[in-house]
């Protein structure tokens, strides 16, 4: 009998991969991100858990006709970001995949008439929401990695339904899993002429006061374990704040955990921060005492 032992909502911002302290300060100024300390602290907590696989909902992997899962037995290569190559380049990676679980999720989704594909097609790429997070949370590469795309035409109800199928497939399996929703909250960048002067991690550099206030509301619901409130507000959050990945990373994770019936409270690691205008945070959800 499989089980989800914890769930994580986390940033994956490219600046995580700036390793030189002087370069970090040159880019972010006086308000350098707290995530450099928060991610290792989160990894330390996860390291103590008994689990096999990270299932990662990747907000940069957009699919169209179906939910797609990476079904390769091995995930290895060298990654350079097409978006920010100067900041993120030459990242070597080598992880065991989880093709068996990917195929099990595909079967369970199709049983429920949900279009899903466990893809082992050659050269299927990985994206940095998977790789940056695994760099920090899977440093010894001991856990399997299953990357899942975001279906860009899916409704909130679709995402919850696919998440429910994914959760059922895990429970039917022998896997112990940590779910990872890899992406941000509100997601509106500063414009070209102002972006570099607003690159600090300070929440004052969120691109919109309204977005910041909505992010803070969602994070309070995270802390309270009020996932019913978040699910109910998801359509509105999508419409007003353009959340990263259409908020599908959270919705699929919540669907796997029972959607509005999920009650695990979130523990925050690091601060709520801006990343060139977008809202970023890290939360760990674990069973309530």
NUKOL-363725 format. One record per atom (N, C-alpha, C, CB): x, y, z; residue in one letter. Coordinates in pm, whole numbers, plus 50000, padded with zeros to 5 digits. Glycine has a CB too. Example, Ala and Ser with C-alpha at 12.3 -4.5 7.8 and 13.67 -1.06 7.14 Angstrom:
<atoms>
513194943150780A/512304955050780A/513204967050780A/511314955350905A/512854977550708S/513674989450714S/512905000350787S/514084994050572S/
</atoms>
This chain:
<atoms>
500854988050000X/500005000050000X/500885012450000X/499045000150123X/500765020749898X/501585032649888X/501055043949973X/501685037049746X/501865054549984X/501495065650072X/502235078350031X/501805062050219X/501555089650045X/502215102650037X/502635106450179X/501285113749972X/503925107750201X/504415110250337X/504565125150365X/505745103250358X/504665133450261X/504765147950278X/504495154450143X/506175152150333X/504215167250147X/503985175050025X/504695188450041X/502465177049997X/505215193549930X/506005205849931X/505485215249823X/507515202849911X/505305227749859X/505075238449762X/506335246849763X/503775247149796X/507025247849649X/508325254449655X/508645262749532X/509385244149674X/509375273249556X/510005280949450X/511025272349376X/510665293549505X/511355276449254X/512445270049179X/513295280749109X/511885259949075X/513235292949155X/513775304349081X/515235302049039X/513665317049165X/515615306548919X/516985304348871X/518065309748963X/517145310648737X/517775320449038X/518805325949124X/519245316249233X/518315338749188X/518485305449255X/518945294849345X/520275289149300X/517915283849353X/520565290049170X/521765283849116X/522935293749102X/521465277748982X/522775305849157X/523915315149167X/524675311149294X/523445330449172X/525835305249279X/526545299649394X/527535309349457X/527275287249351X/527985319249384X/528965328649435X/528275339649517X/529775334749320X/528645341349646X/527975351449729X/528065365549672X/528555351349867X/529185368849613X/529325382249556X/528385384149438X/530775384849513X/528225373749356X/527305374649242X/525865375449289X/527485362449149X/525555368549396X/524205369549452X/523885383849493X/524045360149573X/524835390249564X/524605403949610X/524575413649494X/525675408049710X/525415411249393X/525415420049276X/524075419749204X/526535416049179X/523425408249203X/522135406949135X/520985412149220X/521895392549097X/520975408549350X/519815411549435X/520015423349528X/519465399549517X/521205428749534X/521445440249621X/521415436649768X/520425450949594X/520835445349850X/520845443249995X/519875432250039X/520515456150066X/518855429549957X/517845419649994X/518075406649917X/516415425149966X/519105399249961X/519415386349901X/518425376049952X/520885382049933X/518035366749865X/517035356849902X/517415348550024X/516795347649786X/516435345150103X/516605335850215X/516535321350171X/515555338450321X/516255318950044X/516035305249998X/517315296949996X/515425305449859X/518495303549994X/519745295949997X/519875288250128X/520945305449979X/519325293550236X/519335286550364X/518075278050382X/519455296650479X/516965282650326X/515695275650346X/515665262050277X/514555284150294X/516215261250156X/516165248450084X/516965237550155X/516705250349942X/518205239950201X/518895229650279X/518175226050409X/520295234250310X/517545235850473X/516795232850595X/515615223550564X/516295245850661X/514945226050452X/513855217250411X/514395203350377X/513105223250290X/515525202750306X/516115189750271X/516435181750395X/517375191650187X/516915188350499X/517235181450623X/515995174950683X/517855191150724X/514865181850674X/513605176050725X/513185164150640X/512485186650727X/513295165550509X/512865154650420X/513785142550432X/512835159450275X/515065144950456X/516025134150466X/515635124150575X/517415139750493X/514965128950678X/514585120250789X/513375111450758X/514305128550911X/512705114150646X/511505106650611X/511845094050533X/510555115350531X/510985084050546X/511135071550472X/510295072550345X/510695059150560X/510965074850231X/510225075450105X/511135071749990X/509625089450083X/510505068549875X/511225063549758X/511365073949648X/510525051449703X/510305081949625X/510175089549501X/509695103749528X/509215082649406X/510315113349458X/509755126749446X/508875127149321X/510895137749440X/507615130849336X/506745133649222X/506645148749212X/505315126849238X/507135154349100X/507285168749087X/506355174148980X/508745172349054X/505475183249018X/504595190148924X/505355202448874X/503215194148991X/505765202148748X/506725211548691X/506015222348610X/507755204148604X/506045234648659X/505285245548598X/505915251248471X/505095256448697X/507065246348431X/507635250448303X/507435239948195X/509115253348318X/506875228648231X/506605218048133X/505135218848096X/506985203648190X/504845226247989X/503455227847946X/503105217247841X/503235242047888X/502045210147866X/501505200447771X/500165205747721X/501355186247837X/499635199547616X/498415204847555X/497255194947554X/498705209347415X/497455183247498X/496315174147479X/496065164947597X/496535165947356X/497055163247684X/496925153547792X/497895157347904X/497205139147743X/497705151148019X/498695151748126X/499815142048090X/498055148248266X/501055146648096X/502195138548053X/503145136748171X/502925145047933X/503635124248184X/504575120748290X/505855115448226X/503965110348388X/506995118648284X/508265113748232X/508465099448279X/509455122848277X/508465090048185X/508545075748217X/509905069848184X/507465068148143X/510935077948183X/512275072648161X/512795065948287X/513235083848117X/513535055148268X/514125048048380X/515265056048442X/514635034348335X/515935064248361X/517055072248409X/516925086248353X/518425065848369X/517175096148436X/517135110148396X/518545115548411X/516105118548481X/519225117748301X/520615122248309X/520925131448192X/521585110248311X/521865140548215X/522275149648109X/522945161948166X/521085153648025X/523045172148084X/523585185248123X/522585195648077X/525025187748060X/522175204348169X/521095213848140X/521625228048133X/520005212848246X/521195235248031X/521365249748022X/520005255847991X/522425253647912X/519625265948066X/518335272448049X/518315280847922X/517995281048170X/517295278647840X/517125287347723X/516625301247764X/516135280947623X/516075302247883X/515515314947933X/516595323947991X/514445312148040X/517445318148075X/518465325748146X/519795318048144X/518015328748292X/520395316648028X/521595308248020X/522775313348101X/522015306947878X/522895326648118X/524015331848196X/523905327848343X/524075346948184X/522685326448393X/522455323148533X/522395308148559X/521175329548579X/521965300648457X/521715286348478X/522225278648357X/520195283648501X/523415273148371X/524045266148259X/524945255048311X/524845276048171X/525135245048228X/526085234348260X/525725226348384X/527425240048278X/524435225348415X/524005217948534X/523935203048502X/522625223148585X/524835195248558X/524835180848536X/523835174248631X/526255175048557X/523105164648578X/522135157548661X/522105142848624X/520725163748646X/521755134648722X/521665120148701X/520825114348814X/523095113548697X/519585111048784X/518665105648883X/518005092948829X/517595116048920X/517645084048918X/516775073048880X/515385078548857X/516755061948989X/514765074948746X/513375078448722X/512445068548791X/513075079048572X/511155070148769X/510195060548823X/509165057148716X/509495066148950X/509625049548616X/508765045748504X/507585037348552X/509555038048400X/507805029048650X/506725020348699X/505585028648756X/507255010648806X/505905038448837X/504855046948894X/504215055548787X/505425055849006X/505015060548692X/504455068548583X/503395060648507X/505555073148487X/503705048048475X/502735039748401X/501515036648485X/503395026748355X/501715034948616X/500575032348705X/499635044348710X/501065028748847X/500205056348713X/499385068548713X/498635069748582X/500255081148737X/499315067048471X/498655067348340X/497455057848339X/499655063448228X/497625045548387X/496535035748387X/495365040548472X/497025022148438X/495675045548591X/494605049848681X/493855061748623X/495175053348819X/494585071148564X/493925082648501X/493005078048389X/494965092648447X/493485068948305X/492665064348192X/491445056548239X/493505055748099X/491555049648350X/490375042948408X/489285053048439X/490765035348536X/489695065348468X/488755076048503X/488455085148384X/489315084248620X/488815080648266X/488585088348142X/489315101748142X/487105090648122X/490505101848201X/491365113548200X/492525110548105X/491895117048345X/492765119348010X/493845117147914X/495195119047982X/493715126647792X/496005108547980X/497325108948042X/498275100347961X/497275104148189X/499545104347961X/500555097147884X/501825096047968X/500855104247750X/502265083747991X/503575081148051X/504565080147935X/503585068048140X/505335090547913X/506175091547793X/507615087647822X/506125105647737X/508105077947743X/509525074447745X/510135077447608X/509725059547784X/509575086847536X/510105090447405X/511535095647420X/509205101047337X/512405092047326X/513805096747334X/513885111947338X/514615091347216X/514815116847420X/515135131147427X/514025139647488X/515455136347290X/513085133447556X/512085141247630X/512825149947732X/511015131847701X/512665163147725X/513505171647811X/512985172747954X/513605185447752X/513895176448042X/513535180948176X/513655196048180X/514435174248285X/513045202048281X/513015216648293X/513525220648432X/511585222148268X/513885233248446X/514555236948570X/513665236948695X/515155250248554X/512325237648687X/511565235548810X/511775221648871X/510095237648782X/512085211948788X/512465198848840X/513925198848885X/512235187848734X/514815203648799X/516245202048823X/516765210948936X/517015205148698X/516345223548943X/516815232149051X/516375226849187X/516295246449032X/515125222449195X/514605217449323X/515305204449362X/513085215149314X/515535195649267X/516225183149299X/517685185649337X/516155173549182X/518295195849281X/519665199249320X/519755201349471X/520145211949246X/518725207649527X/518725210449671X/518095199249754X/517995223249697X/516995193549708X/516245184149792X/516645169549772X/514785185549764X/517425166749670X/517855152949642X/519355152849613X/517055146949522X/520165158949702X/521575161349669X/522395148649654X/522195169949776X/522025138149724X/522755125549713X/522155116349607X/522775118449847X/521085121149544X/520435114049432X/519935100149474X/521415112649315X/519505099149599X/519055086249651X/517595083349618X/519245085749802X/516825093649589X/515385091949563X/515115091849413X/514565103149632X/514135084049373X/513675084549235X/513015098049207X/512685072849205X/512965101649079X/512385114449038X/511385111948926X/513495124548993X/510135116348947X/509085115448846X/508555129448820X/507935105848891X/508845134648702X/508425148148663X/507105147448588X/509515155048577X/506195156648621X/504835156848566X/504575170648507X/503765153248675X/504035171148386X/503765183748321X/502455190248365X/503755181848174X/502295202748325X/501085210548349X/500325211448218X/501435224948404X/499085207048218X/498265207548096X/497665221448083X/497155196648099X/498085228747980X/497745242847970X/496305245747931X/498655249447873X/495545235647890X/494145237847857X/493205232247964X/493815231447721X/493765227548075X/492955220848178X/492275230948270X/493835211448261X/491085227548313X/490355235548410X/490825232048551X/488835233248397X/490385239848648X/490625236448789X/490095222548819X/489975246948882X/488885219548773X/488305206348797X/489135195248732X/486865205848744X/489655197748611X/490515187948545X/491755185148628X/490915192848406X/492415195748677X/493635194048755X/493365186348883X/494255207748788X/492265189348950X/491935182149072X/491645167449042X/490715188649141X/490975164848930X/490635151048894X/491885143048859X/489655150848776X/492795149148783X/494035142048753X/494835139748881X/494875149848651X/494885149748967X/495575147949095X/494985136649176X/495535160749174X/493655135449175X/493005124549249X/493415111049191X/491475126149245X/493485110049059X/493925097648996X/495375094549033X/493785098548844X/496205104749033X/497595102849071X/497705097849216X/498385115949054X/496935104049305X/496935099649444X/496475085349460X/496075108649527X/495455081449385X/494955067749391X/496005057949341X/493675066249309X/496715061649233X/497765052949180X/498875051049283X/498345058749050X/499225061449354X/500245060049459X/499765050549567X/500585073849520X/498515052049610X/498005043449717X/497945028749673X/496615048149760X/497695026149545X/497665012449494X/499065006449481X/496955012149359X/500075015049479X/501435010649452X/502135006749582X/502235021749380X/503415003649569X/504255001049685X/505125013149717X/505124988549662X/504865024449656X/505715036249668X/505335044949788X/505645044449541X/506385050249850X/506235061049948X/506765073649881X/507005057850084X/505965084149879X/506175095349788X/506165108649863X/505115095349678X/507005117949819X/506865132049853X/506425139349726X/508225138049909X/505295146149734X/504805154249624X/505445168049629X/503265155349628X/505805173249513X/506435186449507X/505735194949401X/507955185249475X/505085205649446X/504495215449354X/505565226049331X/503155221649412X/506255225149217X/507405233749190X/506985245749108X/508525225849118X/506815256849176X/506375269049110X/506065279749211X/505165266349023X/505735291549160X/505485302849247X/504005305249271X/506095314949188X/503735316949326X/502375321749351X/502025331449237X/502245328849494X/501725343949267X/501425353549160X/502645354649067X/501055367549218X/502365357448939X/503465355948842X/503385366748733X/503435341848778X/503595379048775X/503695389848679X/505045396648695X/502545400148697X/505855396448589X/507195402148593X/507155417248576X/508065395848484X/508225423748623X/508445437648588X/508815438548441X/509545443848677X/508595450148383X/508895452148241X/510395453548219X/508145464548187X/510775452648094X/512185452648053X/512975464548109X/512275452747900X/512345476248111X/513065488348151X/513275489348303X/512315500548104X/512515481448381X/512595482748526X/512985469848598X/511285487448579X/513075458748526X/513215445848592X/514495444648674X/513165434848490X/515615449548624X/516875447848696X/516925456148824X/518035451448608X/516255467548823X/516255475748944X/515265470449048X/515925490248910X/514445460549009X/513485454549103X/513785439649123X/512035456349051X/515075436049122X/515485421949128X/515735417049270X/516725419949046X/515505425349370X/515755420849507X/514695410749549X/515765432849603X/514975404149662X/514035394349716X/512955400849804X/514785383949796X/513025413649825X/512075420349913X/510655419449857X/512465435049932X/509665416349942X/508275416549896X/507835430149844X/507375412450008X/508575440649878X/508255453849824X/508425454349673X/509145464449889X/509145444649618X/509355444249474X/508395434849402X/510775440049445X/507355429949471X/506265423149401X/505645433149303X/505185417549501X/505285428549186X/504875437649078X/503525444249101X/504835430148949X/502745439449196X/501405444949219X/501015443249365X/500365438049127X/500515453949425X/500045452949564X/498915442949573X/499585466749616X/498015442849475X/496905433349477X/497415418949472X/495955435949359X/498435416349389X/499005402949383X/499625398949517X/500055402049273X/500345408249578X/500965405349708X/499915401949813X/501805417249755X/498845409649816X/497795407049915X/497125393549892X/496745418149912X/496915389849765X/496295376949737X/497265365549774X/495895375949587X/498545367249741X/499535357249782X/499525355349933X/500945361449735X/499465366450006X/499485365550153X/498255358150205X/499565379550215X/497115360250138X/495905352950177X/496085337850153X/494685358150097X/496615334350037X/496835320150005X/497815313950104X/497355318449861X/498875321050138X/499855315750232X/499265313950372X/501075324850238X/498375322850411X/497715320950540X/496855308350538X/496855333250575X/496185305850428X/495435293350414X/496375281350417X/494625293350285X/497545282550356X/498555271750367X/498825268750514X/499875275750293X/499115279250591X/499475277350732X/498345270950811X/499845290650795X/497135274250777X/495965269250849X/495545255350803X/494805278850834X/496105250550692X/495635238150633X/494245239750574X/495625227050737X/493905251950532X/492575254850479X/492565252750327X/492145269450513X/492825240550287X/492905237650143X/491545238850076X/493465223550120X/490475237450153X/489145239650096X/488985254050049X/488045236150199X/489535263550125X/489455277550087X/490285280249961X/489945286550203X/491455274049953X/492325276149837X/491675270549711X/493705269749859X/491145258449722X/490495252149606X/489315260749560X/490025237849640X/488535265749655X/487375273849620X/487775287049552X/486555276849745X/488945292149588X/489405305049533X/490275303549409X/490165312649639X/490565291249367X/491565288949262X/491215295949131X/491725274149238X/489955295249090X/489555301748965X/489795316848974X/488065298948933X/489455322649087X/489615337049106X/491085340849110X/488915341549234X/491895332649178X/493325335049185X/493945334549045X/494005324849277X/493535324748965X/493995323948827X/493635336648749X/493395311648758X/492425341148766X/491925352348686X/492615365448722X/490425353848705X/492935367448849X/493415380448893X/494925381448910X/492765383949021X/495615370148932X/497035370848966X/497945363048873X/497235365849105X/497385356848770X/498185349048675X/499215340248746X/498895358448576X/498795331948841X/499775323948915X/500585315048822X/499085315449021X/501805312148865X/502695304048780X/502045290648750X/504055302048848X/502205286348623X/501635273448583X/500135272748598X/502255262548663X/499495284648600X/498035285348618X/497595279448753X/497335277748503X/498545278348846X/498335272748980X/498075257648974X/497165279749049X/498325251648858X/498065237348842X/498975228848927X/498215233348697X/500185233848957X/501095225949041X/500485223549178X/502455233049056X/499905234149235X/499225232249364X/497965223849348X/498865245749426X/497175226449246X/495895219649231X/496045204649211X/495125225549115X/497035200449130X/497255186049114X/497705179749245X/498305183449004X/498575186749317X/499005181649447X/497815180549544X/500085190849506X/497005191049550X/495845190849638X/494875179949598X/495145204349638X/494655177949467X/493775167249422X/494235153649470X/493685167249271X/495555151549469X/496105138749516X/495865136649665X/497595138049486X/495705147849737X/495555147049883X/494115148449930X/496395157749947X/493165148449837X/491755149349877X/491115162749853X/491635146150019X/491825171849784X/491285185049748X/490815192349873X/490105183649646X/489555196549877X/489055204349990X/489035196950122X/487715209149960X/489135183750118X/489155175850241X/490545175050304X/488645161850214X/491555179650230X/492935179250279X/493105189650389X/493955181850163X/493735185650501X/493845194550617X/495265196650666X/493015189250727X/496255191150599X/497625192950648X/498015207550647X/498615184750564X/498575212250759X/499025226050770X/500425227650713X/498985230750917X/500675239450659X/501955242350597X/502905249350692X/501765250850475X/504175244950690X/505245251450764X/506115258750665X/506085241050847X/506315271650686X/507065279750590X/508565279050617X/506585294250593X/509335278250509X/510795278650515X/511255291050438X/511435265550456X/512025299550503X/512395312150442X/511215321850442X/512895309950301X/511415333050375X/510395343550371X/509525342050246X/511055357350373X/508465349750243X/507755352750119X/508585363250047X/506265357750144X/508895360749919X/509825369349848X/509325372649709X/511185362749840X/509925383249656X/509745386649515X/510895380949434X/509655401949496X/510605376849312X/511635373549214X/511255380849086X/511745357849191X/511885392149064X/511605401548953X/510105403748931X/512245396348825X/509415405049044X/507995408549043X/507055397349082X/507625413248910X/507505384949072X/506655373449101X/506705370049249X/507065361349017X/505675363249298X/505595359249438X/506115345149459X/504165360349489X/507055343449553X/507725330649574X/507715326849721X/509165331149521X/507565313849749X/507565309049887X/507845294149889X/506215312049956X/508165289250009X/508435274950031X/507615270450152X/509975272250053X/506815259850133X/506025254150242X/506145238950241X/504545258350231X/506265233250359X/506215218650378X/504895215150444X/507415213550465X/504175205550385X/502945200250442X/503195185850488X/501765200950338X/502925183350613X/503105170050669X/501895166750756X/504415169150751X/501675154050788X/500495150550867X/500435158450997X/500485135550897X/499245163251029X/499065170951151X/499185161951274X/497705178151149X/499785167451380X/499895159751505X/498515157751568X/500835166851604X/
</atoms>
